[in-house]
Amino acid sequence: MLDDLTVTSSDSTGTWFDTAGLGMFIHWDHASQQGLEISWPLVGGGDILEHAQDVTPEQYHSSAATFDPQAWDAPALARLAKQTGVQYAVLTTKHHNGFSMWHTKLSDHSIEHTPFGRDIVREFADAMRAEGIRVGFYYSLCDWHHPDYPAFTMEHRPYQLGVSPPMPPDEQWASFLEFMYGQLRELLTDYGKVDVVWFDGGWERRASQWRSSELETMLRELQPGLLINDRLPRVGDYETPEQFVPPTPPARKWETCMTMNESWSYNPDDHDYKSPRSLVHTLCEVTGRGGNLLLNVSPRGDGSLPPEQVERLEHVGAWVRRNGEAVLGTEAGLASWQHYGPSTKHGARTYVHLLAKPYESVTVRGVKVKQVERVTELASGRELAFTRRTGIIEGFGPDPEGEITITVPSDVLDDDATVLAIDFRS
Ligand code: GLC
C-alpha cells in the first residue's frame, strides 16, 4: 500500500506525468454566481454542452462586479485533493470569457478588481504545493472579452465551432499577442514552480497566428521542466481526450479530462451526476490504458464545492486509500485479451482490476507462470490461492507462458472495484 498518497517516482525515461494517475481540474470564474456554465453561455451556449445556457455577453460579464467568494478555502481544497490521491491540479486561470483569476497588470477584468480582491491563482498554487500536489494553469488562448481579439458580441452569433472569427487588423492582433504573451509571462514568473500549462481555445486561430513555436520557447525558458498539453496548435507534450476513455490509447502520453456531471463549471440545474463507483471505474480504465484522469470540480459562486462533488471526491479518495497503489505511480499493464478488465503494473507487480464480480475465480493468460510468486487482494493484503496451467509440452520448458487461475472468494470483493496484485519474481 502507498504510505502517503504522493507518488514521487516515475520511470527513468519519462516525467512525473507518465505515472501520475489522478489529477484535479477546477473550472471556476465569477459567473458561477449566476450558475452559468463557464464562458459558453456568452456565445449562445454550446452544442457539445447540453446544460450550457444562453445569455448576452453583457449579462455574462456583469457578475465580475460582485464576485466575492468568501467560502473559497484553497488549503481545504488542497487537503481534500490530497486525500483523494490527486497528484496534480489544474485551475482555470482565464477561460474563454477573458476574466483573469490572478492579479494581472495587463487587464482590469480580473479578480483584483472585484469585491474579493484576493489573488486566487496564488492561493491555489501555494496551497497545492504545500500538499505536495503539482500545479497546473489552464489558460484559454481565445479571449471573448479582449477588444483586440476582438471581443465577442451579439453580432457574431451564431457561434460556429471550427469556424475562425474574423481577424482584426495586424496591429491590433499584435497588441493582443503582446497581452497574451505578457499574461503567460506573469503566470510563469510570479507564481513559483509551474508544472503544467493547459491550453485551450486554440482552435480559433492557426499556429502561425498564435506564433506557437515562439510562445513555446518562451514558456520553456521561463519554466524548465514544464509540460504543455496539446491544445496550442502544433505544440504539446501530451494529448487530452475530453469526457471519455479513448477506445485506442493515443501513442504518446495522454490524459482524459472529465466532469462529474455534464458541466465544467457550477450549474445548479445539472443533476446528471456520474455515480461515485463509475468514477472509480473510469480511473481504473484510464490508468489501465496508460493515461491519467483529470477529474473536474466546479466551485460555486461563493467558492465552496457542491456537496455532490465533495461526496464523489471522498468516495474516490476512500477507494484510493485502499487501492491507490494500483493506479498511482503505475503504467499500463496486461493486454486486453489477457484478463477481462483493466490492469496496471509497477516493477514486478501487476495489478488486475475487477470491475465486475467474478464467478469464483479469475484467469489471467499469457504470463510466465513459474515466475508468479504470490497473489493478494490488494486492499486487505489477503493471499489468494491460484493454480498454474500451461500447454503439456510447453510445461517442460524452463520458463513457460501460460495462465493462472486465482480463486476469489466473495468476501474479499471491494464495493467499488477489487484489485488483485500479482507478484512476479523480480
Ligand atoms: C472545452 C471547452 C471548455 C473546457 C475544456 C476542458 O474545450 O471549451 O469549456 O474548459 O474543454 O477540456
Residues whose N, C-alpha, C, O or C-beta is under 5 A from the ligand:
A	BS01	GLC	I38 E242 C257 W264
